[in-house]
Amino acid sequence: MILAERLTTKEGSLVKRRTSINRQIRIIRNALSSVISALDRLAPALATSSAGVARAASPRRKMRLSPKRLAALKVQGQYMGYLRGLKPPQQARVKKLRVTKGVHAAIAMARKLAA
């Protein structure tokens, strides 16, 4: 403010601008200090709530699949993987073969078409 007081009235717009900047800096400083104090009050509550959530989370259950189901999923994955790499007309041929002769024959054909 000392610089603003030394300016003559001829430079009045500069005095207003300097005062405005100082006022804005003061407003920002007050806002930041209020945010810091709010975070200080909130930190203990967040620490206890996050620790409680971590303990309360149950571990993921292990999927119990029969060997037959695992084999079916593996065949399904192979079929879908080979089908993904084919063009639409080739996909249609493989799907038609799957309906008539089964998945294993369709996988063999898709593997052949992909190569």
Backbone as CSV, one residue per row, in Angstrom:
resi,resn,N_x,N_y,N_z,CA_x,CA_y,CA_z,C_x,C_y,C_z
1,MET,0.822,-1.201,0.000,0.000,0.000,0.000,0.859,1.256,0.000
2,ILE,2.106,1.163,0.395,2.981,2.334,0.426,3.164,2.882,-0.979
3,LEU,3.347,2.014,-1.950,3.505,2.453,-3.327,2.238,3.151,-3.794
4,ALA,1.084,2.658,-3.435,-0.169,3.263,-3.859,-0.366,4.627,-3.231
5,GLU,0.130,4.820,-2.012,-0.028,6.112,-1.343,0.874,7.169,-1.957
6,ARG,2.025,6.801,-2.487,2.982,7.750,-3.053,2.573,8.273,-4.419
7,LEU,1.673,7.595,-5.119,1.290,8.017,-6.459,0.468,9.297,-6.393
8,THR,0.653,10.145,-7.368,-0.078,11.399,-7.404,-1.473,11.162,-7.948
9,THR,-2.313,12.142,-7.884,-3.683,12.020,-8.372,-3.717,11.894,-9.877
10,LYS,-2.684,12.321,-10.562,-2.633,12.202,-12.003,-2.630,10.721,-12.406
11,GLU,-2.081,9.851,-11.591,-2.048,8.428,-11.857,-3.114,7.713,-11.025
12,GLY,-4.281,8.262,-10.942,-5.363,7.721,-10.118,-5.809,6.327,-10.520
13,SER,-5.814,6.020,-11.827,-6.240,4.694,-12.267,-5.283,3.621,-11.772
14,LEU,-3.993,3.949,-11.673,-3.013,2.990,-11.179,-3.238,2.711,-9.693
15,VAL,-3.651,3.729,-8.950,-3.936,3.550,-7.524,-5.106,2.595,-7.354
16,LYS,-6.155,2.771,-8.150,-7.321,1.893,-8.060,-6.946,0.468,-8.432
17,ARG,-6.134,0.324,-9.487,-5.748,-1.006,-9.943,-4.914,-1.706,-8.869
18,ARG,-3.968,-1.011,-8.250,-3.104,-1.591,-7.223,-3.955,-1.995,-6.013
19,THR,-4.894,-1.161,-5.648,-5.773,-1.461,-4.517,-6.632,-2.683,-4.842
20,SER,-7.103,-2.764,-6.061,-7.925,-3.896,-6.456,-7.126,-5.189,-6.411
21,ILE,-5.890,-5.163,-6.879,-5.046,-6.354,-6.851,-4.790,-6.781,-5.408
22,ASN,-4.455,-5.804,-4.568,-4.209,-6.126,-3.158,-5.451,-6.714,-2.505
23,ARG,-6.603,-6.175,-2.844,-7.855,-6.683,-2.273,-8.111,-8.115,-2.735
24,GLN,-7.871,-8.389,-4.025,-8.080,-9.737,-4.550,-7.116,-10.731,-3.900
25,ILE,-5.872,-10.316,-3.698,-4.905,-11.193,-3.036,-5.350,-11.482,-1.610
26,ARG,-5.860,-10.488,-0.910,-6.345,-10.688,0.452,-7.533,-11.648,0.475
27,ILE,-8.436,-11.523,-0.508,-9.596,-12.414,-0.581,-9.149,-13.859,-0.824
28,ILE,-8.191,-14.028,-1.745,-7.679,-15.377,-2.034,-6.991,-15.969,-0.811
29,ARG,-6.191,-15.152,-0.120,-5.489,-15.627,1.073,-6.485,-16.063,2.148
30,ASN,-7.548,-15.294,2.342,-8.568,-15.658,3.332,-9.282,-16.952,2.926
31,ALA,-9.582,-17.089,1.653,-10.263,-18.297,1.185,-9.381,-19.527,1.386
32,LEU,-8.100,-19.405,1.055,-7.192,-20.540,1.230,-7.034,-20.915,2.696
33,SER,-6.979,-19.914,3.559,-6.847,-20.241,4.985,-8.108,-20.918,5.502
34,SER,-9.274,-20.544,4.992,-10.494,-21.216,5.433,-10.564,-22.648,4.895
35,VAL,-10.055,-22.882,3.685,-10.003,-24.241,3.145,-9.054,-25.101,3.986
36,ILE,-7.908,-24.546,4.349,-6.947,-25.291,5.162,-7.538,-25.645,6.519
37,SER,-8.219,-24.707,7.139,-8.812,-25.004,8.449,-9.932,-26.034,8.320
38,ALA,-10.703,-25.983,7.230,-11.752,-26.976,7.028,-11.156,-28.365,6.823
39,LEU,-10.066,-28.452,6.068,-9.398,-29.741,5.871,-8.811,-30.264,7.178
40,ASP,-8.290,-29.368,8.015,-7.763,-29.795,9.310,-8.866,-30.381,10.182
41,ARG,-10.053,-29.798,10.122,-11.177,-30.325,10.914,-11.688,-31.631,10.333
42,LEU,-11.586,-31.783,9.018,-12.134,-32.949,8.334,-11.195,-34.147,8.336
43,ALA,-9.898,-33.921,8.454,-8.907,-34.995,8.352,-9.141,-36.131,9.345
44,PRO,-9.394,-35.881,10.634,-9.611,-37.006,11.550,-10.831,-37.848,11.179
45,ALA,-11.889,-37.214,10.732,-13.092,-37.953,10.348,-12.830,-38.820,9.124
46,LEU,-12.084,-38.301,8.160,-11.761,-39.082,6.962,-10.841,-40.250,7.292
47,ALA,-9.915,-40.049,8.206,-8.985,-41.115,8.565,-9.724,-42.275,9.220
48,THR,-10.668,-41.978,10.096,-11.399,-43.054,10.762,-12.378,-43.730,9.822
49,SER,-13.019,-42.973,8.945,-13.998,-43.589,8.044,-13.327,-44.465,6.996
50,SER,-12.183,-44.045,6.464,-11.517,-44.861,5.451,-10.935,-46.129,6.064
51,ALA,-10.476,-46.069,7.299,-9.950,-47.265,7.958,-11.086,-48.249,8.219
52,GLY,-12.255,-47.753,8.564,-13.400,-48.623,8.811,-13.885,-49.298,7.543
53,VAL,-13.835,-48.587,6.429,-14.282,-49.152,5.154,-13.337,-50.251,4.704
54,ALA,-12.042,-50.054,4.917,-11.070,-51.053,4.480,-11.254,-52.359,5.247
55,ARG,-11.586,-52.260,6.533,-11.792,-53.464,7.322,-13.119,-54.121,7.002
56,ALA,-14.113,-53.309,6.656,-15.448,-53.843,6.436,-15.587,-54.541,5.084
57,ALA,-14.700,-54.233,4.148,-14.808,-54.829,2.819,-14.531,-56.322,2.909
58,SER,-15.453,-57.102,2.394,-15.278,-58.542,2.457,-14.388,-59.005,1.309
59,PRO,-13.623,-60.064,1.532,-12.783,-60.564,0.443,-13.646,-61.183,-0.647
60,ARG,-13.111,-61.185,-1.854,-13.874,-61.745,-2.977,-14.042,-63.237,-2.776
61,ARG,-15.213,-63.691,-3.062,-15.457,-65.127,-2.901,-14.810,-65.880,-4.046
62,LYS,-14.347,-67.066,-3.745,-13.729,-67.891,-4.760,-14.827,-68.620,-5.518
63,MET,-14.764,-68.532,-6.842,-15.791,-69.187,-7.642,-15.561,-70.696,-7.615
64,ARG,-16.608,-71.440,-7.352,-16.515,-72.894,-7.327,-17.136,-73.430,-8.610
65,LEU,-16.278,-73.794,-9.528,-16.744,-74.316,-10.805,-16.340,-75.778,-10.922
66,SER,-17.235,-76.549,-11.478,-16.929,-77.959,-11.696,-15.956,-78.082,-12.869
67,PRO,-15.243,-79.175,-12.936,-14.335,-79.375,-14.075,-15.062,-79.325,-15.417
68,LYS,-16.288,-79.811,-15.438,-17.067,-79.782,-16.683,-17.352,-78.338,-17.100
69,ARG,-17.712,-77.504,-16.113,-18.014,-76.093,-16.410,-16.744,-75.358,-16.844
70,LEU,-15.614,-75.645,-16.202,-14.352,-75.021,-16.605,-13.985,-75.370,-18.038
71,ALA,-14.192,-76.639,-18.402,-13.891,-77.064,-19.768,-14.807,-76.359,-20.765
72,ALA,-16.092,-76.215,-20.397,-17.031,-75.535,-21.288,-16.653,-74.070,-21.470
73,LEU,-16.215,-73.421,-20.396,-15.792,-72.021,-20.503,-14.539,-71.881,-21.368
74,LYS,-13.637,-72.840,-21.254,-12.432,-72.796,-22.081,-12.775,-72.940,-23.559
75,VAL,-13.670,-73.855,-23.885,-14.082,-74.048,-25.280,-14.799,-72.809,-25.790
76,GLN,-15.653,-72.222,-24.931,-16.365,-71.003,-25.334,-15.381,-69.877,-25.630
77,GLY,-14.357,-69.736,-24.780,-13.347,-68.694,-24.988,-12.569,-68.908,-26.277
78,GLN,-12.234,-70.167,-26.556,-11.524,-70.446,-27.806,-12.383,-70.081,-29.004
79,TYR,-13.646,-70.483,-28.955,-14.564,-70.207,-30.055,-14.683,-68.704,-30.281
80,MET,-14.930,-67.975,-29.209,-15.105,-66.525,-29.343,-13.820,-65.848,-29.808
81,GLY,-12.673,-66.339,-29.321,-11.398,-65.751,-29.727,-11.118,-65.937,-31.199
82,TYR,-11.373,-67.138,-31.702,-11.158,-67.366,-33.136,-12.182,-66.600,-33.968
83,LEU,-13.404,-66.541,-33.501,-14.456,-65.862,-34.261,-14.179,-64.362,-34.368
84,ARG,-13.584,-63.802,-33.353,-13.327,-62.359,-33.348,-12.405,-61.941,-34.481
85,GLY,-11.460,-62.796,-34.832,-10.489,-62.429,-35.865,-10.973,-62.629,-37.283
86,LEU,-12.173,-63.152,-37.457,-12.665,-63.448,-38.806,-13.511,-62.314,-39.352
87,LYS,-13.637,-62.275,-40.670,-14.508,-61.299,-41.324,-15.944,-61.816,-41.255
88,PRO,-16.922,-60.928,-41.391,-18.330,-61.335,-41.254,-18.766,-62.524,-42.111
89,PRO,-18.387,-62.619,-43.371,-18.808,-63.811,-44.126,-18.218,-65.106,-43.553
90,GLN,-16.953,-65.029,-43.117,-16.321,-66.200,-42.515,-16.989,-66.556,-41.188
91,GLN,-17.343,-65.528,-40.415,-18.040,-65.762,-39.150,-19.359,-66.488,-39.398
92,ALA,-20.078,-66.081,-40.434,-21.358,-66.716,-40.743,-21.163,-68.196,-41.074
93,ARG,-20.105,-68.527,-41.830,-19.825,-69.939,-42.166,-19.530,-70.753,-40.909
94,VAL,-18.724,-70.161,-40.001,-18.359,-70.863,-38.768,-19.584,-71.057,-37.882
95,LYS,-20.430,-70.051,-37.794,-21.635,-70.167,-36.964,-22.580,-71.234,-37.515
96,LYS,-22.679,-71.286,-38.826,-23.539,-72.300,-39.451,-23.001,-73.704,-39.167
97,LEU,-21.674,-73.858,-39.226,-21.066,-75.152,-38.920,-21.254,-75.518,-37.454
98,ARG,-21.190,-74.527,-36.575,-21.397,-74.791,-35.147,-22.783,-75.362,-34.888
99,VAL,-23.781,-74.824,-35.590,-25.151,-75.308,-35.413,-25.280,-76.750,-35.902
100,THR,-24.650,-77.052,-37.039,-24.818,-78.390,-37.621,-23.899,-79.437,-36.996
101,LYS,-22.612,-79.129,-36.814,-21.659,-80.150,-36.378,-21.101,-79.949,-34.975
102,GLY,-21.347,-78.791,-34.353,-20.874,-78.585,-32.986,-19.747,-77.572,-32.880
103,VAL,-19.423,-77.275,-31.616,-18.459,-76.218,-31.338,-17.046,-76.633,-31.732
104,HIS,-16.667,-77.859,-31.459,-15.290,-78.282,-31.748,-14.995,-78.233,-33.254
105,ALA,-15.937,-78.629,-34.064,-15.745,-78.541,-35.515,-15.677,-77.076,-35.952
106,ALA,-16.487,-76.228,-35.320,-16.469,-74.792,-35.660,-15.140,-74.167,-35.277
107,ILE,-14.572,-74.575,-34.133,-13.269,-74.040,-33.711,-12.190,-74.463,-34.706
108,ALA,-12.235,-75.701,-35.118,-11.249,-76.192,-36.100,-11.349,-75.415,-37.402
109,MET,-12.567,-75.177,-37.860,-12.740,-74.429,-39.110,-12.277,-72.984,-38.944
110,ALA,-12.621,-72.366,-37.816,-12.222,-70.966,-37.581,-10.703,-70.863,-37.509
111,ARG,-10.073,-71.827,-36.873,-8.607,-71.835,-36.791,-8.003,-71.929,-38.196
112,LYS,-8.607,-72.755,-39.027,-8.132,-72.928,-40.409,-8.331,-71.646,-41.213
113,LEU,-9.489,-71.006,-41.057,-9.762,-69.772,-41.788,-8.857,-68.628,-41.314
114,ALA,-8.529,-68.612,-40.034,-7.710,-67.528,-39.491,-6.263,-67.629,-39.966
115,ALA,-5.840,-68.837,-40.283,-4.424,-69.023,-40.680,-4.155,-68.593,-42.089
